[in-house]
Amino acid sequence: MKHCPLIAIVVPCYCEEAVVEETTRRLTQVLDRLTASGAIDSRSFILLVNDGSTDRTWPLIEQLHRTNPRVDGLNLAANVGHQPALLAGLNAVMKRSDAVVS
């Protein structure tokens, strides 16, 4: 039986309310296609890391998590910058995935 890797896509987000839903829709389509082809595990997912956004990014991430089984969210307490937010996301998924894409 072929082992399909469980993939995590980590997306740092800072004030992304205008694009987070469309980004998630497109990434979900990619994961769905890869799952259907047998290339990845069906439990593969997207982690949206809110980097202290001051707009509606976090409430939108929460909504996406409730409505899309492929979406998880991580809410940082303050804006720490792109690279530290990415590192927080990588640390959050490294033990529950076979590979990570950022």
Helices and strands as residue ranges (DSSP letters): E 7-13, H 20-36, E 45-50, H 57-67, E 71-75, H 82-93, E 99-101
